[in-house]
Amino acid sequence: MYPPLPMLAMLPHSGGDDELPVKPSPRRKKAHVSAPVQKHEVAPTPVIRLVVSDTSRAYLDSVQRQIEVALASRGVPVSETLNRL
């Protein structure tokens, strides 16, 4: 938190008589400076671990066999189907 700014009445009064008028400086064209590019840091990818139980493996094997039987009944070789994937 910053302290509050002083009001104009609180600032010291300039005499004005003891200061010489300031000449305006000649205006020069300044070179265009591009803004610095901000680099976005990529968050580290979490490690994904897949744990498959024996029951799940048995179920997936039975589903795979059902798919193979269905494809074989249509006359499509399993190896040809796998090549399409």
Secondary structure, 3 states (H helix, E strand, C coil): CCCCCCCHHHCCCCCCCCCCCCCCCCCCCCCCCCCCCCCCCCCCCCCCCCCCCHHHHHHHHHHHHHHHHHHHHHCCCHHHHHHHC
